[in-house]
Amino acid sequence: MDETVDVQGTAIGVGTLVALAFFAYGRYINETIIGIDAATLATGAFAATFAAVAVIHAAYGRRDLALAHGVAAAGLALVTVAANGPQVLGGLALLVASGSYIALVTVRARNDEHEVAG
């Protein structure tokens, strides 16, 4: 029997738990962790999660998705550390562009799976 593991789902789950832990700590215990805003750390954890998913896709040979997730990580990191409005808008533009591509590729892949199975 062939067993597969959803590595992407596991990485996203772990990253989400870390981000939620940072956020909860900042909300209920203290606003900062070692002098850094907990919300900034939470957003940074999501950016690191996107970067990890990019590495996973690269390892499996999906360079297009690796690039898209890498761009999403850069966009979220830019939004996280932005000092002014144009930097935020640039980060959001990267997130929208990469997210749109990821959504499009995911929908196409699922449609192809249904056609093959049906």
Secondary structure, DSSP 8 states (H G I E B T S, - for coil): ------HHHHHHHHHHHHHHHHHHHHHHT-SEETTEEHHHHHHHHHHHHHHHHHHHHHHTT-HHHHHHHHHHHHHHHHHHH--SHHHHHHHHHHHHHHHHHHHHHHHHHHHHHHHHH-
